[in-house]
């Protein structure tokens, strides 16, 4: 039941678990724009660490809900999708707050846009699209 949907949601959850940690801490080119950016004050780095930790917790929570075999499987399926979506939705919504931007001015020449979007923005839209698709496929596959 829900096999294709579970694969899609698992993919999004794994990207959520690993993505922020890789981009903001491990991959030097992008980490230098985040946690290792000497221009960032400690409080900004604190919130970056908070975001990384949250992405890991949300990803693992989504996987737990998705593969739990007891209880209402449809409800857990919906919760898994919602939990997997929160990190990506919060990234999209962050842009509406004052003085935020997808990238700092000093790094704009280093980042190539994808279809006119910042790569993180593009990725966030793709992840949300995949989760919506997994819901539709799961709904079509659902057998009460």
Secondary structure, DSSP 8 states (H G I E B T S, - for coil): --HHHHHHHHHHHHHHHHHHHIIIIISHHHHTTTTT-TTS-HHHHHHHHHHHHHHHHHHHHHHHHHH--SS-HHHHHHHHHHHHHHHHHHHHHHTTSTT--SS-GGGGGG---BTTB-HHHHHHHHHHHHHHHHHHHHHHH---
